[in-house]
Amino acid sequence: MIFARKQSRFDFCLRLDICTDSDILVIDIIDKTNSFLETIQVINIYNEKSLEIDCNEYTIKRKLHEIIPSENAILCGDLNAHHSWWNSTITNSKNADKLIDWLDNYEFDLLNEPDQQTCNRFDNSIIDLTFASKNLTNKLHIFWEINEQTSGLDHVII
């Protein structure tokens, strides 16, 4: 969900020219006053199995390789990926190989606090992840935290 105040100094642009997959949302956030910095691109992904018949590939494997992020980008979402980078208890990664390759290729940093659970299901997973391009993290102090208020869902509020 995106909420934008009417009197905000920011504007946003849905980037359907970058990706039209319904499980990926790419948005450019533009500072109308030009006092902040260049446009920030947010890539939000729900990494799930395809709904197409005879296709069991997850969103990241199907589509992420087609996206070339801007130099000021944030990738976030319910990535349903398990890897020791954000969860030290993982010995065999799951649904993470293509994601890790893409993040390394475009030099993204993990913003999550490693080992802090983001999903309160039976397995206490760390699947809601946030990454930022190294260019963006070098310019800004980005604070990632979990909101202790309950969302009423099995995913925490980040």
C-alpha positions as a printed NumPy array, in Angstrom:
array([[  0.   ,   0.   ,   0.   ],
       [  1.195,   3.513,  -0.72 ],
       [ -0.024,   6.512,   1.18 ],
       [  0.818,   9.98 ,  -0.142],
       [ -0.172,  13.219,   1.568],
       [ -1.723,  15.831,  -0.709],
       [  0.595,  18.565,   0.552],
       [  3.718,  16.421,   0.489],
       [  6.923,  17.712,  -1.04 ],
       [  7.282,  14.258,  -2.588],
       [  5.668,  12.906,  -5.691],
       [  5.672,   9.314,  -6.848],
       [  5.592,   7.562, -10.177],
       [  4.55 ,   3.955, -10.714],
       [  7.129,   2.431, -13.086],
       [  5.198,  -0.075, -15.192],
       [  7.861,   0.413, -17.858],
       [ 10.305,  -1.448, -15.594],
       [  8.08 ,  -4.343, -14.509],
       [  4.441,  -5.307, -15.013],
       [  4.454,  -8.441, -12.853],
       [  1.665,  -8.143, -10.281],
       [  4.028,  -9.389,  -7.538],
       [  6.538,  -6.564,  -8.106],
       [  5.847,  -2.882,  -7.616],
       [  8.446,  -0.337,  -8.724],
       [  7.919,   3.258,  -7.653],
       [ 10.074,   6.339,  -8.049],
       [  9.834,   8.864,  -5.213],
       [ 10.637,  12.373,  -6.399],
       [ 11.426,  15.377,  -4.225],
       [  9.442,  18.206,  -5.85 ],
       [ 11.54 ,  20.837,  -4.032],
       [ 14.843,  19.359,  -5.23 ],
       [ 16.23 ,  19.939,  -1.73 ],
       [ 16.571,  16.278,  -0.788],
       [ 18.472,  14.276,  -3.354],
       [ 17.902,  12.473,  -6.57 ],
       [ 14.895,  10.242,  -7.092],
       [ 14.702,   7.195,  -4.835],
       [ 13.385,   4.03 ,  -6.398],
       [ 11.469,   1.53 ,  -4.248],
       [ 11.165,  -2.034,  -5.504],
       [  8.63 ,  -4.023,  -3.495],
       [  8.387,  -7.769,  -4.092],
       [  6.073, -10.496,  -2.931],
       [  8.098, -13.601,  -3.714],
       [  5.573, -16.35 ,  -4.371],
       [  5.093, -19.226,  -6.769],
       [  3.692, -18.336, -10.144],
       [ -0.047, -18.749, -10.618],
       [  0.537, -19.886, -14.196],
       [ -0.114, -23.527, -14.997],
       [  3.054, -25.664, -15.065],
       [  5.235, -22.884, -13.613],
       [  6.553, -23.31 , -10.082],
       [  9.124, -20.518, -10.221],
       [  9.015, -17.846,  -7.544],
       [  8.771, -14.145,  -8.429],
       [ 12.453, -13.409,  -7.837],
       [ 13.591, -16.223, -10.093],
       [ 11.033, -15.266, -12.768],
       [ 11.464, -11.497, -12.878],
       [ 14.115,  -9.88 , -10.682],
       [ 16.913, -10.43 , -13.212],
       [ 15.006,  -8.181, -15.665],
       [ 15.124,  -5.177, -13.327],
       [ 18.02 ,  -2.741, -13.429],
       [ 17.663,  -0.566, -10.324],
       [ 18.439,   3.132, -10.138],
       [ 21.559,   4.097,  -8.212],
       [ 19.363,   5.217,  -5.275],
       [ 17.195,   2.167,  -4.726],
       [ 15.519,   0.24 ,  -1.94 ],
       [ 14.398,  -3.35 ,  -2.448],
       [ 11.97 ,  -4.659,   0.137],
       [  9.111,  -7.046,   0.63 ],
       [  7.958, -10.44 ,   1.735],
       [ 10.807, -12.229,   0.023],
       [ 10.154, -15.73 ,   1.373],
       [ 13.887, -16.356,   1.105],
       [ 16.106, -17.967,   3.701],
       [ 19.839, -17.261,   3.859],
       [ 22.574, -16.971,   6.479],
       [ 23.131, -13.299,   5.524],
       [ 20.034, -12.347,   7.546],
       [ 19.436, -15.53 ,   9.553],
       [ 22.528, -17.172,  11.034],
       [ 20.641, -20.402,  11.769],
       [ 20.244, -21.138,   8.042],
       [ 22.726, -23.698,   6.743],
       [ 21.032, -24.386,   3.393],
       [ 19.622, -21.351,   1.652],
       [ 16.13 , -21.52 ,   0.164],
       [ 14.741, -19.242,  -2.582],
       [ 17.742, -16.956,  -2.066],
       [ 20.352, -17.72 ,  -4.732],
       [ 18.973, -15.454,  -7.49 ],
       [ 18.239, -12.725,  -4.945],
       [ 21.797, -12.834,  -3.552],
       [ 23.274, -12.753,  -7.079],
       [ 21.169,  -9.693,  -7.972],
       [ 21.961,  -7.885,  -4.705],
       [ 25.688,  -8.54 ,  -5.128],
       [ 25.628,  -7.48 ,  -8.77 ],
       [ 24.023,  -4.118,  -7.954],
       [ 25.85 ,  -3.644,  -4.622],
       [ 22.98 ,  -3.62 ,  -2.145],
       [ 23.356,  -3.624,   1.636],
       [ 21.057,  -5.431,   4.072],
       [ 19.138,  -2.988,   6.279],
       [ 17.503,  -5.622,   8.505],
       [ 19.014,  -6.397,  11.855],
       [ 20.318,  -9.934,  11.242],
       [ 18.522, -12.662,  13.184],
       [ 15.58 , -10.426,  14.121],
       [ 12.4  , -12.272,  13.159],
       [  9.893, -10.536,  10.91 ],
       [  7.21 , -13.182,  10.665],
       [  5.464, -14.792,  13.645],
       [  4.401, -18.072,  12.15 ],
       [  5.282, -21.507,  13.397],
       [  8.884, -21.158,  12.175],
       [  9.597, -17.568,  13.353],
       [ 10.995, -16.597,   9.986],
       [ 13.046, -13.694,   8.756],
       [ 11.393, -13.239,   5.366],
       [ 10.43 ,  -9.556,   5.325],
       [ 13.629,  -7.975,   4.12 ],
       [ 14.895,  -4.525,   3.215],
       [ 18.012,  -3.749,   1.182],
       [ 19.383,  -0.43 ,  -0.087],
       [ 21.843,   0.328,  -2.837],
       [ 25.312,   1.142,  -1.55 ],
       [ 25.048,   4.552,  -3.236],
       [ 21.945,   5.34 ,  -1.159],
       [ 23.36 ,   4.044,   2.126],
       [ 26.483,   6.155,   1.575],
       [ 24.319,   9.306,   1.263],
       [ 21.737,   8.734,   3.986],
       [ 21.495,   7.322,   7.466],
       [ 18.717,   4.798,   7.04 ],
       [ 17.241,   3.352,  10.206],
       [ 15.527,  -0.027,  10.012],
       [ 13.456,  -1.153,  12.954],
       [ 10.492,  -3.263,  13.915],
       [  7.49 ,  -1.437,  15.33 ],
       [  6.511,  -3.16 ,  18.536],
       [  2.812,  -2.443,  17.968],
       [  0.919,  -5.478,  16.82 ],
       [ -0.323,  -5.429,  13.252],
       [ -2.884,  -8.164,  13.834],
       [ -1.106, -10.173,  11.159],
       [  1.626, -12.765,  11.308],
       [  4.104, -10.267,   9.802],
       [  5.563,  -7.539,  12.007],
       [  5.421,  -3.833,  11.112],
       [  8.779,  -2.596,   9.839]])
